[in-house]
Amino acid sequence: MEIILSFLPWIAFMTLADAYGVRWVALASAAIAATVAARGGFKLLDLKSALFFVAVFAASFVVPEATLAAWAPTLGAAAIFLIVVITIAIGRPFTTPYAKRMTPPEVWDSPTFRRANLVISTGWAIGFGAALAVTIWSALTTLGRPWLQPTAQLASVLGPLLFQNWYRRRLMRAPS
């Protein structure tokens, strides 16, 4: 799935920053995002991802490592959540370029295609919103550490991915 490649830098950042340092994981995540963007046709998600990680890398020279490490998962979850929500709000759901690679051009302007991308992107936003809530909770408390945050991160990708696949199959079975 091509969309999973776009999430690789986020997964790396939110799971490895604590162990390897925010600065270097942000730099590696920026490189991964830029590579995915260049390989996949410069999708909005990939470009914004690369910019976010470059900004975190730059901030690492000013903000203490301990502070960045404590808040890195929350920063990452907030950024991906906002990116997805903004694409929905501006009427360009982030899933559209991925869906266009799997559908013929004649359906791209159809109400069904546009609605499907809105519904699927909203599913991703809900998953990322839940992960954001958990990362905030984990940053402010000691409850659920160390298992809750990684579990929420994994669920925030697997849940929407399973929903997306289910919804696409449902659309394909629907009468035309």
Secondary structure, 3 states (H helix, E strand, C coil): CHHHHHHHHHHHHHHHHHHHCHHHHHHHHHHHHHHHHHHHCCCHHHHHHHHHHHHHHHHCCCCCHHHHHHHHHHHHHHHHHHHHHHHHHCCCCCCHHHHHCCCCHHHCCCHHHHHHHHHHHHHHHHHHHHHHHHHHHHHHCCCCCCCHHHHHHHHHHHHHHHHHHHHHHHHHHCCC
